[in-house]
Every structure is written in C-alpha cells, then in structure tokens.
Amino acid sequence: MAKRTSQSLMQKIFADADERRHRAIYYVAKEVSGRALSRVHKEKGKKFNWDAFGKKFEQSYGKHSADELLNEILENVYWLTSEAEVMELYFRYMRDIDKASSKQKESESDDLDFS
C-alpha cells in the first residue's frame, strides 16, 4: 500500500493559483477588448451591447489557456508589455469595482429616511 502524504501548507494556500491567474488574465482580455470596441461604437454613434460582446468573447476565448490569453494581450495591446502589467491592471479594475460598489452602498444608505 502506498504511503499517502498530505499537502503542505503552501500547497493548500496556492492550490488554486493557476485558476485565479487564468480568471484574472481572462478578465483583463475581455475588459480591454470590450472597452476598445465600446469606444469604436461610440465614435460611430452606435450603442455597444456588453452582453452580446461577452457571449461572443466567451465563444472565441473561453477555452484558451492563461498563457494563450496572455500572449494575445501582449501581441495586440501595445501598452501592456508584461504579465506583471496585466495583473496590475486586473487589480486596478478590481479596486475600481470595489470603489464603485462602496459609493453605490453609500448613496443607497443616504436615500433612507427613518423619520
């Protein structure tokens, strides 16, 4: 019978690191592409449909690995030149979402009238 070893603490902590990396890179690829297309649509006076774009993006890139997505970003987005910059942009997007969420909660709480 083979001896079974348990995971080390570091293995447990970072077990899902690859999945988180993939989600972060996927999010940046989708967000950067969507924002670029949104600007093009706006310049043409057209409305951009984020839901339709999201479905199309998922069809095109849903099965790509993190490395494939990263290569797509680095080859096509001139102002992103490294994985570190892509990850920094991801965290900036997350901070912006947190800030917007906090402001939304504050404005909702300001609307309450307990008189």
C-alpha distances in whole Angstrom, upper triangle without the diagonal:
4,6,9,13,16,19,21,25,26,24,24,28,28,26,29,31,31,32,35,36,37,38,41,42,42,44,46,47,48,50,52,52,54,56,57,58,60,62,63,64,66,68,69,69,67,64,60,58,55,53,54,53,49,49,50,48,45,45,46,43,41,38,39,36,37,38,40,42,43,44,46,48,48,50,52,53,55,55,51,50,47,43,44,48,46,44,47,49,46,46,50,50,47,50,53,51,50,54,55,53,55,58,58,57,60,62,61,61,65,66,65,68,68,72
4,6,9,13,15,18,22,23,20,21,25,25,23,26,28,28,29,32,33,33,35,38,38,39,41,43,44,45,47,49,49,51,53,54,55,57,59,60,61,63,65,66,67,64,61,58,55,52,51,51,50,47,46,47,45,42,43,44,41,38,36,36,33,34,35,37,39,39,41,43,44,45,47,49,50,52,51,48,46,43,40,41,44,43,40,43,45,43,43,47,46,44,47,50,48,48,51,53,51,52,56,55,54,57,60,59,59,62,63,63,66,66,70
4,6,10,13,15,19,20,18,19,23,23,21,25,27,27,28,31,32,33,35,37,38,39,41,42,43,45,46,48,49,50,52,54,55,56,59,60,61,62,64,66,66,64,61,57,55,52,50,51,50,47,47,48,45,42,44,44,41,38,36,36,33,34,35,37,39,39,41,43,44,44,47,49,49,51,51,47,46,42,39,39,43,41,39,42,44,41,41,45,45,43,45,48,47,46,49,51,49,50,54,54,52,55,58,57,57,60,62,61,64,64,68
4,7,10,13,16,18,15,16,19,20,18,21,23,24,25,27,29,30,31,33,35,35,37,39,40,41,43,45,46,47,49,51,52,53,55,57,57,59,61,62,63,60,58,54,52,48,47,48,47,44,43,45,42,39,41,41,38,36,33,34,31,31,32,35,36,36,38,41,41,42,44,46,46,48,48,44,43,39,36,37,40,39,36,39,41,38,38,42,42,39,42,45,43,42,46,47,45,46,50,50,49,51,54,53,53,57,58,57,61,60,64
4,7,9,12,14,12,13,16,17,16,19,21,22,23,25,27,28,30,31,33,34,35,37,38,40,41,43,44,46,47,49,50,51,53,55,56,57,59,61,61,59,56,53,51,47,46,47,46,42,43,44,41,38,40,40,37,35,33,33,30,29,31,33,35,34,37,39,39,40,42,44,44,46,45,42,41,37,34,34,37,36,33,36,38,36,35,39,39,37,39,42,41,40,43,45,43,44,48,48,47,49,52,51,51,54,56,56,59,59,62
4,6,9,11,10,10,13,14,13,16,18,20,21,23,24,26,27,29,30,32,33,35,36,37,39,41,42,43,45,47,48,49,51,53,53,55,57,58,59,56,54,50,48,44,43,45,44,40,40,42,39,36,38,39,35,33,31,31,28,28,29,32,33,33,35,38,38,38,41,43,42,44,43,40,39,35,32,32,35,34,31,33,36,33,32,36,36,34,36,39,37,36,40,42,40,41,44,44,43,46,48,47,47,51,52,52,55,55,59
4,6,8,6,6,10,11,10,13,15,17,18,19,21,23,24,25,27,28,30,31,33,34,35,37,39,40,41,43,45,46,48,49,50,51,54,55,56,53,51,47,45,42,41,42,41,37,38,39,36,34,36,36,33,30,29,29,25,25,26,29,30,29,32,34,34,35,38,39,39,41,40,36,35,32,28,28,31,30,27,30,32,29,29,32,33,30,32,35,34,33,37,39,37,38,41,41,40,43,46,45,45,48,50,50,53,53,57
4,5,5,6,9,10,10,14,15,17,19,19,21,23,24,25,27,29,30,31,33,35,36,37,39,40,41,43,45,46,48,50,51,52,54,55,56,54,51,48,46,42,42,43,42,38,39,40,37,35,37,37,34,32,30,30,26,25,26,30,30,29,32,34,34,34,37,39,39,40,39,35,34,31,27,27,30,29,26,29,31,29,28,31,32,30,31,35,34,33,36,38,36,37,41,41,40,42,45,45,45,48,50,49,53,53,56
4,5,5,6,9,10,13,14,17,18,18,20,22,23,24,26,28,28,30,32,33,34,35,38,39,40,42,43,44,46,48,49,50,52,54,54,52,50,46,44,41,40,42,40,37,38,40,37,34,37,37,33,31,30,30,26,25,26,30,30,29,32,34,33,34,37,38,37,39,37,34,33,30,26,25,29,28,25,26,29,27,25,29,30,27,28,32,31,30,33,35,33,34,37,38,37,39,42,42,41,44,46,46,49,49,53
4,5,5,6,8,11,11,14,16,16,17,19,21,21,23,25,26,27,29,31,31,33,35,36,37,39,41,41,43,45,46,47,49,51,52,50,47,44,42,39,38,40,38,35,36,37,34,32,35,35,31,29,28,27,24,22,23,27,27,25,28,31,30,30,33,35,34,36,34,30,30,26,23,22,25,25,21,23,26,24,23,26,27,25,26,30,29,28,31,33,32,33,36,37,36,38,41,41,41,44,46,46,49,50,53
4,6,5,5,9,10,12,14,15,16,18,19,20,22,24,25,26,28,30,31,32,34,35,36,38,40,41,43,44,46,47,49,50,51,49,46,43,41,37,37,39,37,33,34,36,32,30,33,32,29,27,26,25,21,20,22,25,25,24,27,29,29,29,32,34,34,35,34,30,30,26,23,22,26,25,22,24,27,24,23,27,28,25,27,31,30,29,32,34,33,34,37,38,37,39,42,42,42,45,47,47,50,51,54
4,6,5,8,10,13,14,14,16,18,19,20,22,24,24,26,28,29,30,32,34,35,36,38,40,40,42,44,45,46,48,50,50,48,45,42,40,36,36,38,36,32,33,35,32,30,32,32,29,27,26,25,22,21,23,26,26,25,28,31,30,31,34,35,34,36,35,31,31,28,24,24,27,25,22,24,27,24,23,27,27,24,26,29,28,27,30,32,31,31,35,35,34,37,40,39,39,42,44,44,47,47,51
4,6,8,8,12,13,12,14,17,17,18,20,22,22,24,26,27,28,30,32,33,34,36,37,38,40,42,43,44,46,48,48,46,43,40,38,34,34,36,34,31,32,34,31,29,32,32,28,26,26,25,22,20,22,25,25,24,27,29,28,29,32,33,32,34,32,29,29,25,22,21,24,23,19,21,23,21,20,23,24,21,23,26,25,24,27,29,28,28,32,33,32,34,37,36,37,39,41,41,45,45,49
4,5,5,8,10,10,11,14,15,15,17,19,20,21,23,25,26,27,29,30,31,33,35,36,38,39,41,42,44,45,46,44,41,38,36,33,32,34,32,29,30,31,28,26,29,29,25,23,23,22,18,16,18,22,21,20,23,26,25,25,29,30,29,31,29,26,26,22,18,18,21,20,17,19,21,19,18,22,22,20,22,25,24,24,27,29,28,29,32,33,32,35,37,37,38,40,42,43,46,47,50
4,6,8,9,10,11,13,14,16,18,19,20,22,23,25,26,28,29,30,32,34,35,36,38,40,41,42,44,46,46,44,41,38,36,32,32,33,31,28,29,30,27,25,27,27,24,22,21,20,17,16,18,21,21,21,24,26,25,26,29,30,30,32,31,27,27,24,20,20,23,21,19,21,23,20,20,24,24,22,24,27,26,25,29,30,29,30,34,34,33,36,38,38,39,42,43,43,47,48,51
4,6,5,6,9,10,11,12,14,15,17,19,20,21,22,24,26,27,28,30,32,32,35,36,37,38,41,42,43,40,38,34,32,28,28,30,28,24,25,27,24,21,24,24,21,18,18,18,15,13,16,19,18,18,21,23,22,24,27,28,27,30,29,25,25,22,18,19,21,19,16,19,20,17,17,21,21,19,21,24,23,22,26,27,26,28,31,31,31,33,36,35,36,39,40,41,44,45,49
4,5,5,6,9,10,10,12,14,15,17,18,20,21,22,24,25,27,28,30,31,33,35,36,37,39,41,41,39,37,33,32,28,28,29,27,24,25,27,23,21,24,24,20,18,18,17,14,12,14,17,16,16,19,21,20,21,24,25,24,27,25,22,22,18,15,15,18,16,13,16,18,15,15,19,19,17,20,22,22,22,25,26,26,27,30,31,31,33,35,35,36,39,40,41,45,46,50
4,5,5,6,9,10,11,12,14,15,16,18,20,21,22,24,26,27,28,30,32,33,34,36,38,39,40,38,36,32,30,27,27,28,25,22,23,24,21,19,21,21,17,16,15,13,10,8,11,13,13,13,16,18,18,19,22,23,23,25,24,21,20,17,14,15,17,15,13,17,18,15,16,20,19,18,21,24,23,23,27,28,27,29,32,32,32,35,37,37,38,41,42,43,47,48,52
4,5,5,6,9,10,10,12,14,15,16,18,20,21,22,24,26,27,28,30,32,32,34,36,37,38,36,33,30,28,24,24,25,23,20,21,22,19,16,19,19,15,13,13,12,10,9,12,14,13,14,17,18,18,20,22,23,23,26,25,21,22,19,15,17,18,16,14,17,18,14,16,19,18,17,20,22,21,21,25,26,25,27,30,30,30,33,35,34,36,38,39,40,44,45,49
4,5,5,6,9,10,10,12,14,15,16,18,20,21,22,24,26,26,28,30,31,32,34,36,37,34,32,28,27,23,23,25,23,19,21,22,19,17,20,20,16,15,15,14,12,10,13,15,14,14,17,18,17,19,22,22,21,24,23,19,20,17,14,14,16,13,11,14,15,11,12,16,15,13,16,19,17,18,21,22,22,24,26,27,27,30,32,31,33,35,37,38,41,43,46
4,6,5,6,8,10,11,12,14,15,16,18,20,21,23,24,25,27,29,30,31,33,35,36,34,32,28,27,23,23,25,22,19,21,22,18,17,20,19,15,14,15,13,10,7,10,12,11,10,14,15,14,15,19,19,19,21,20,16,17,14,10,11,13,10,8,12,13,10,12,15,15,14,17,19,18,19,22,23,23,25,28,28,29,31,33,34,35,37,39,40,44,45,49
4,5,5,6,8,10,10,12,14,15,16,18,20,21,22,24,26,27,28,30,32,33,34,32,30,26,24,21,21,22,19,17,18,18,15,14,16,15,12,11,11,9,7,5,8,10,8,9,12,13,13,15,17,18,18,21,20,17,17,15,12,14,15,11,11,14,14,11,14,17,15,15,19,20,19,21,24,24,24,26,29,29,30,32,34,34,36,38,39,40,44,46,49
4,6,5,6,9,10,10,12,14,15,16,18,20,21,22,24,26,26,28,30,31,32,30,27,24,22,18,18,20,17,14,16,17,14,12,16,15,12,11,12,11,10,8,12,13,10,11,15,15,14,16,19,19,18,21,21,17,19,17,13,15,15,12,11,14,13,10,12,15,13,12,16,17,16,17,21,21,20,23,25,25,26,29,30,30,32,35,35,37,41,42,46
4,5,5,6,9,10,10,12,14,15,16,18,20,21,22,24,25,27,29,30,31,29,27,23,22,19,19,21,18,15,18,19,15,14,18,17,14,13,15,13,12,9,12,13,10,10,14,14,12,14,17,17,16,19,17,14,16,14,11,11,12,8,7,10,9,6,8,11,10,10,13,15,14,16,18,19,19,22,24,24,25,28,29,29,31,33,35,36,40,42,45
4,5,5,6,9,10,11,12,14,15,17,18,20,21,23,24,26,27,29,30,28,26,23,22,18,19,20,17,15,17,17,13,13,16,15,11,12,13,11,9,6,9,10,7,6,10,10,9,11,14,14,13,16,15,12,13,12,9,11,11,7,7,10,10,7,11,13,12,13,16,17,16,19,21,21,22,25,26,27,28,31,32,32,34,36,37,39,43,45,48
4,6,5,6,8,10,11,12,14,15,16,18,20,21,22,24,26,27,28,26,24,20,19,16,16,17,14,11,13,14,10,10,13,12,8,8,10,9,9,7,10,10,7,8,11,10,10,13,15,14,14,17,17,14,16,15,12,14,14,10,11,14,12,10,13,15,13,13,17,17,16,19,22,21,22,25,26,26,28,30,31,31,34,36,36,38,42,44,47
4,5,5,6,8,10,10,12,14,15,16,18,20,21,22,24,26,26,24,22,18,17,13,14,16,13,11,13,14,11,11,14,14,11,11,14,12,13,11,13,13,10,11,14,13,11,14,17,16,14,18,17,14,17,16,13,15,14,10,10,12,10,7,11,12,9,10,14,14,13,15,18,18,18,21,23,22,24,27,27,28,30,32,33,35,38,41,44
4,5,5,6,8,10,10,12,14,15,16,18,20,21,22,24,25,24,22,18,18,15,16,17,14,13,16,16,12,13,16,15,12,13,16,14,14,11,13,13,9,9,12,11,8,11,14,13,11,14,13,11,13,13,11,12,10,7,8,10,7,6,10,10,8,10,13,13,13,16,18,18,19,22,23,23,25,27,28,29,31,33,34,36,40,42,45
4,6,5,6,8,10,11,12,14,16,17,18,20,21,23,24,22,21,17,17,14,15,16,12,11,14,13,9,11,14,12,9,11,13,11,12,10,12,11,7,8,10,8,6,10,12,10,9,13,13,11,13,13,12,14,12,9,11,13,10,10,13,14,12,14,17,17,17,20,21,21,22,25,26,26,28,31,31,32,34,36,37,39,42,45,48
4,6,5,6,8,10,11,12,14,15,16,18,20,21,22,20,18,14,13,10,12,12,9,8,11,10,7,9,12,11,9,10,13,12,14,13,15,13,10,11,14,11,10,13,15,13,12,16,16,14,17,17,15,17,15,12,14,15,12,11,14,15,12,14,17,16,15,19,20,19,20,24,24,24,26,29,29,29,32,34,34,36,40,42,46
4,5,5,6,8,10,10,12,14,15,16,18,20,20,19,17,13,13,10,12,14,10,9,13,13,10,12,15,14,13,14,17,16,17,15,17,16,13,13,16,13,11,14,16,14,12,15,14,13,17,17,16,17,14,11,13,14,10,9,12,12,9,12,14,13,13,16,17,16,18,21,21,21,24,26,26,27,30,31,31,34,37,40,43
4,6,5,6,9,10,11,13,14,15,17,19,20,19,17,14,15,12,15,16,12,12,15,14,12,14,17,15,14,16,18,16,17,15,17,16,12,12,14,11,9,12,13,10,8,11,11,10,14,15,14,16,13,10,13,13,10,10,14,13,10,14,16,14,15,18,19,19,21,23,24,24,27,28,28,30,32,33,34,37,40,43,46
4,6,5,6,8,10,11,12,14,16,17,18,17,16,12,13,11,13,13,9,10,13,11,9,12,14,12,12,14,17,15,17,16,17,15,12,13,14,11,9,12,13,10,9,12,13,13,16,17,17,18,16,13,16,17,13,13,17,16,14,17,19,18,18,21,22,21,23,26,26,26,29,31,31,32,34,35,36,38,42,45,48
4,5,5,6,9,10,10,12,14,15,16,14,13,9,9,7,10,10,7,8,11,11,9,12,14,13,13,15,18,17,19,18,20,18,15,16,17,14,13,16,17,14,12,16,16,16,19,20,19,21,18,15,17,18,15,14,17,16,13,16,19,16,16,20,21,19,21,24,24,23,26,28,28,29,32,33,33,35,39,42,45
4,5,5,6,9,10,10,12,14,15,14,13,10,11,9,13,14,10,12,15,14,13,16,18,17,16,18,21,20,22,20,22,20,17,17,19,16,14,16,17,14,12,15,14,15,18,20,19,20,17,15,17,17,13,14,17,15,12,15,17,15,15,19,19,17,20,23,22,22,25,27,26,28,31,31,31,34,38,41,43
4,5,5,6,9,10,11,13,14,14,13,11,13,12,15,15,12,13,16,15,13,17,18,17,17,19,22,20,22,21,22,20,17,17,18,15,13,15,15,12,10,12,13,14,17,19,20,21,18,16,19,19,15,16,19,17,15,19,20,18,19,22,23,21,23,26,26,26,29,30,30,31,34,35,35,38,41,44,47
4,5,5,6,9,10,11,12,11,10,8,10,10,13,12,9,12,14,12,12,15,17,15,16,18,21,21,23,22,23,21,18,19,19,16,15,18,17,14,13,16,16,17,20,22,22,24,21,19,21,22,18,19,22,20,18,21,23,20,20,24,24,22,25,28,27,26,30,31,30,32,35,35,35,38,42,45,47
4,5,5,6,9,10,10,9,8,6,8,8,12,12,10,12,15,14,14,17,19,18,18,20,24,23,25,24,25,24,20,21,22,19,17,20,20,17,15,18,18,19,22,24,24,25,22,20,22,22,18,19,21,19,17,20,21,18,18,22,22,20,22,25,24,23,27,28,27,28,32,32,32,35,38,41,44
4,5,5,6,9,10,10,10,9,12,12,16,16,13,16,19,17,17,20,22,20,21,23,26,25,27,26,27,25,22,22,23,20,18,20,20,16,15,17,17,18,22,24,24,25,22,20,23,22,19,20,22,20,18,21,22,19,20,24,23,21,24,26,25,25,28,30,28,30,33,33,33,36,40,43,45
4,5,5,6,9,9,10,9,12,13,17,16,13,16,19,17,17,20,21,20,21,23,26,25,28,27,27,25,22,23,23,20,18,21,20,16,15,17,18,20,23,25,26,27,24,22,25,25,21,22,25,23,21,24,26,23,23,27,27,25,27,30,29,28,32,33,32,33,37,37,36,40,43,46,48
4,5,5,6,5,6,6,10,11,14,13,12,15,17,16,16,20,21,20,21,24,27,26,29,28,29,27,24,25,26,22,21,23,23,19,18,20,21,23,26,28,28,30,26,24,27,27,23,24,26,24,22,25,26,23,23,27,27,24,26,29,28,27,31,32,31,32,35,35,35,38,41,44,46
4,5,5,6,7,7,11,13,16,16,15,18,20,19,19,23,24,23,24,26,29,29,31,30,31,29,26,27,28,24,23,25,25,21,20,21,21,23,27,29,29,30,27,25,27,27,23,24,26,24,21,24,25,22,22,26,25,23,25,28,26,25,29,30,28,30,33,33,33,36,39,42,44
4,5,8,10,11,15,16,20,19,17,20,23,21,21,25,26,25,26,28,31,30,33,32,32,30,27,28,28,25,23,25,25,21,20,21,21,23,27,29,30,31,28,26,29,28,24,26,28,26,24,27,28,25,25,29,28,26,28,31,29,29,32,33,32,33,37,36,36,39,42,45,47
4,5,9,10,14,16,19,18,17,20,22,20,21,25,25,24,26,28,31,31,33,33,34,31,28,29,29,26,25,27,26,22,22,23,24,26,29,32,32,34,30,29,31,31,27,28,31,28,26,29,30,27,28,31,30,28,30,33,31,31,34,35,33,35,38,38,37,41,43,47,49
4,7,9,13,16,18,18,17,20,22,21,22,25,26,26,27,29,33,32,35,34,35,33,30,31,32,28,27,29,29,25,24,26,26,28,31,34,34,35,32,30,32,32,28,29,31,29,26,29,30,26,27,30,29,26,29,32,29,29,32,33,31,32,36,35,34,38,40,44,46
4,6,10,13,15,14,14,17,19,18,19,22,23,23,25,26,30,30,32,32,33,31,28,29,30,26,25,28,28,24,23,25,26,27,31,33,33,34,31,29,31,31,27,27,30,28,25,28,29,26,25,29,29,26,28,31,29,28,31,33,30,31,35,35,34,37,40,43,45
4,6,10,12,12,12,15,16,16,18,20,21,22,23,24,28,28,31,30,32,30,27,28,29,26,25,28,28,24,23,26,26,27,30,32,32,33,30,27,29,29,25,25,28,26,23,25,27,23,22,26,26,23,24,28,26,24,28,30,27,28,32,32,31,34,37,40,42
4,6,9,9,8,11,13,13,14,17,18,18,19,21,24,24,27,27,28,26,23,25,26,22,21,25,25,21,20,23,23,24,27,29,28,30,27,24,26,26,22,22,25,23,20,22,24,21,20,24,24,21,23,26,25,23,27,29,27,28,31,32,31,34,37,40,42
4,6,5,6,9,10,11,12,14,16,17,18,19,22,23,26,25,28,26,22,25,26,23,22,25,25,22,22,25,25,25,28,29,28,30,27,24,26,26,23,22,25,23,20,22,24,21,20,23,24,21,22,25,25,23,26,28,27,27,30,31,30,33,36,39,42
4,6,5,6,9,10,10,12,14,15,16,16,20,20,23,22,25,23,20,22,23,20,19,23,23,20,20,23,23,23,26,27,25,27,24,21,22,23,20,18,21,20,16,18,21,18,16,20,21,18,19,23,23,21,24,26,25,25,29,30,29,32,35,38,41
4,5,5,6,9,10,11,13,14,15,15,19,20,22,22,25,23,20,23,25,22,21,25,25,23,22,26,26,25,28,28,27,28,26,23,24,25,22,20,23,22,19,20,22,20,18,21,23,20,20,24,24,22,24,27,26,26,29,31,30,32,35,38,41
4,5,5,6,9,10,11,12,14,14,18,19,22,23,25,23,20,23,24,21,21,24,24,22,22,25,26,25,28,29,28,29,28,24,25,27,24,22,25,25,21,22,25,23,21,25,26,23,24,28,28,25,28,31,30,29,33,34,33,35,39,41,44
4,5,5,6,8,10,10,12,13,16,17,20,20,22,20,17,19,21,17,17,21,21,18,18,22,22,22,25,25,24,26,24,21,22,24,20,19,22,22,18,20,23,21,20,23,25,22,23,27,27,25,28,31,30,30,33,34,34,36,40,42,45
4,5,5,6,9,10,10,10,14,15,17,18,20,18,15,18,20,17,17,20,21,19,19,22,23,21,24,24,23,25,23,19,20,22,19,17,20,20,17,18,21,20,18,21,23,21,21,25,25,24,26,29,29,28,32,33,33,35,38,41,44
4,5,5,6,9,10,9,13,15,18,19,21,19,16,20,21,18,19,22,23,21,21,25,26,24,27,27,25,27,26,22,23,25,22,20,23,24,20,21,25,23,21,24,26,24,24,28,29,27,29,32,32,31,34,36,35,37,41,43,46
4,5,5,6,9,9,13,14,17,18,20,17,15,18,19,16,17,21,20,18,19,23,24,23,25,26,24,27,25,22,23,25,22,21,24,25,21,23,26,25,23,26,28,26,27,30,31,29,32,35,34,34,37,39,38,40,44,46,49
4,5,5,6,7,11,11,14,15,17,14,12,15,16,13,14,17,17,15,16,20,21,19,22,22,20,23,22,18,20,22,19,17,21,21,18,20,23,22,21,24,26,25,25,29,29,28,30,33,33,33,36,38,37,40,43,46,49
4,5,5,4,8,10,13,14,16,14,12,15,17,14,15,19,19,18,19,23,23,22,24,23,21,24,23,19,20,23,20,18,21,22,19,20,24,23,21,24,27,25,25,29,30,28,30,33,33,33,36,38,38,39,43,45,49
4,6,6,8,10,14,16,18,15,13,17,18,15,17,20,20,19,20,24,25,24,25,25,23,26,26,22,23,26,23,22,25,26,23,24,28,27,25,28,30,29,29,32,33,32,34,37,37,36,39,41,41,43,46,49,52
4,6,8,8,12,14,15,12,11,14,15,12,14,17,17,15,17,21,23,21,22,23,21,24,23,20,22,24,22,20,24,25,22,24,27,27,25,28,31,29,30,33,34,33,35,38,38,38,41,43,42,44,48,50,54
4,6,5,9,10,12,9,8,11,12,10,12,15,15,14,16,19,21,19,20,20,18,21,20,17,18,21,19,17,21,22,20,21,25,24,23,26,29,28,28,31,33,32,34,36,37,37,39,41,41,43,47,49,53
4,6,9,10,13,11,10,13,15,13,15,18,18,18,19,23,23,21,22,22,19,22,22,18,19,22,20,18,21,23,20,21,24,24,23,25,28,27,27,30,32,31,32,35,36,35,38,40,40,42,46,48,51
4,7,10,12,10,10,13,14,13,15,18,19,19,20,24,25,22,23,22,19,22,23,19,20,23,22,20,23,25,23,23,27,27,26,28,31,30,30,33,35,34,35,39,39,39,41,44,44,45,49,51,54
4,7,8,6,6,10,11,10,12,15,15,16,17,21,22,19,19,18,16,19,20,16,17,21,20,18,21,23,21,22,26,26,25,28,30,30,30,33,35,34,36,39,39,39,42,44,44,46,50,52,55
4,5,5,6,9,10,11,12,14,15,17,18,21,22,18,18,17,14,17,18,15,16,19,19,17,20,22,21,21,25,26,25,27,30,30,30,33,35,34,36,39,40,40,42,44,45,46,50,52,55
4,5,5,6,9,10,11,12,14,15,16,19,19,15,16,13,10,13,15,12,12,16,15,14,16,19,18,18,22,23,22,24,27,27,28,30,32,32,34,36,37,38,40,42,43,44,48,50,53
4,5,5,6,9,10,10,12,14,15,17,18,15,14,12,10,13,14,12,13,17,17,16,18,21,20,21,24,25,25,27,30,30,31,33,35,35,37,39,40,41,43,45,46,48,51,53,57
4,5,5,6,9,10,11,12,14,17,18,15,15,13,12,16,16,13,15,18,18,17,20,22,21,22,25,26,26,28,31,31,31,34,36,36,37,40,41,41,44,46,46,48,52,54,57
4,5,5,6,9,10,11,12,15,16,13,13,12,11,14,14,11,13,16,15,14,17,19,18,19,22,23,22,25,27,27,28,31,32,32,34,36,37,38,40,42,43,45,48,50,54
4,5,5,6,8,10,10,13,13,10,10,9,7,11,11,8,10,13,13,12,16,17,17,18,21,22,22,24,27,27,28,30,32,32,34,36,37,38,40,42,43,45,49,51,54
4,5,5,6,8,10,12,13,11,10,9,9,13,13,11,14,16,16,16,19,20,20,22,25,25,26,28,30,30,31,34,35,36,38,40,41,41,44,45,46,48,52,54,58
4,6,5,6,8,11,13,11,11,12,11,15,14,12,15,17,16,16,19,20,19,21,24,24,24,27,29,29,30,33,34,34,36,38,39,40,42,44,45,47,51,53,56
4,6,5,5,8,10,7,9,9,9,12,11,8,12,14,12,13,16,17,16,18,21,21,22,24,26,26,27,30,31,31,34,36,36,37,40,41,42,44,48,50,53
4,6,6,7,8,6,6,7,8,11,10,9,12,14,13,14,17,18,18,20,23,23,24,26,28,28,30,32,33,34,36,38,39,40,42,43,45,47,51,53,56
4,6,7,10,9,8,10,12,15,14,12,16,18,16,18,21,21,21,24,26,26,27,29,31,31,33,35,36,36,39,41,41,42,45,46,47,49,53,55,59
4,6,9,9,10,12,14,16,14,13,16,18,16,17,20,20,19,22,25,24,25,28,29,29,31,33,34,34,37,38,39,40,43,44,44,47,51,53,56
4,6,6,8,11,12,14,11,10,14,15,12,14,18,17,16,20,21,21,22,25,26,26,28,30,31,31,34,35,36,37,40,41,42,44,48,50,53
4,6,7,10,13,14,12,12,15,16,14,16,19,18,18,22,23,22,24,27,27,28,30,32,32,33,36,37,38,39,42,42,44,46,50,53,55
4,6,9,12,12,9,10,13,13,11,14,16,15,16,19,20,20,22,24,24,25,28,29,30,31,34,34,35,37,39,40,41,44,47,50,53
4,6,8,9,6,6,10,10,9,12,14,14,14,17,19,19,21,23,24,24,27,28,29,30,33,34,35,37,39,39,41,43,47,49,52
4,7,8,7,8,11,12,12,14,16,16,18,20,21,22,24,26,27,28,30,31,32,34,36,37,38,40,42,43,44,47,50,53,56
4,5,5,7,9,10,11,13,15,15,17,19,20,21,23,25,26,27,29,31,32,33,35,36,38,39,41,42,44,46,50,52,55
4,5,5,6,9,10,10,12,14,15,17,18,20,21,23,24,26,27,29,30,32,33,35,36,37,39,41,42,44,48,50,53
4,5,5,6,9,10,11,12,14,15,16,18,20,21,22,24,26,27,29,30,32,33,35,36,37,39,41,43,46,48,51
4,5,5,6,9,10,10,12,14,15,16,18,20,21,22,24,26,27,28,30,31,33,34,36,37,39,41,45,47,50
4,5,5,6,9,10,11,12,14,15,17,19,20,21,23,24,26,27,29,30,32,33,35,36,38,40,43,46,49
4,5,5,6,9,10,11,12,14,15,17,18,20,21,23,24,26,27,29,30,32,33,35,36,38,42,44,47
4,5,5,6,9,10,11,12,14,15,16,18,20,21,23,24,26,27,29,30,32,33,35,37,40,42,45
4,5,5,6,9,10,10,12,14,15,16,18,20,21,22,24,26,27,28,30,31,33,35,39,41,44
4,5,5,6,9,10,11,12,14,15,17,18,20,21,23,24,26,27,29,30,32,34,37,39,43
4,5,5,6,9,10,10,12,14,15,16,18,20,21,22,24,26,27,28,30,32,36,38,41
4,5,5,6,9,10,10,12,14,15,16,18,20,21,23,24,26,27,29,31,34,36,40
4,5,5,6,9,10,11,12,14,15,16,18,20,21,22,24,26,27,29,33,35,38
4,5,5,6,9,10,10,12,14,15,16,18,20,21,23,24,26,28,31,33,37
4,5,5,6,9,10,10,12,14,15,16,18,20,21,22,24,26,30,32,35
4,5,5,6,8,10,11,12,14,15,16,18,20,21,23,25,28,31,34
4,5,5,6,9,10,10,12,14,15,16,18,20,21,23,27,29,32
4,5,5,6,9,10,11,12,14,15,16,18,20,22,25,27,30
4,5,5,6,9,10,11,12,14,15,16,19,21,24,26,29
4,5,5,6,9,10,11,12,14,15,17,19,23,25,28
4,5,5,6,9,10,11,12,14,16,17,21,23,26
4,5,5,6,9,10,11,12,14,16,19,21,24
4,5,5,6,9,10,10,12,15,18,20,23
4,5,5,6,9,10,11,13,17,19,22
4,6,5,6,9,10,11,15,17,20
4,5,5,6,9,10,14,16,19
4,5,5,6,9,12,15,18
4,5,5,7,11,13,16
4,5,5,9,11,14
4,6,8,11,13
4,6,10,12
4,6,9
4,6
4
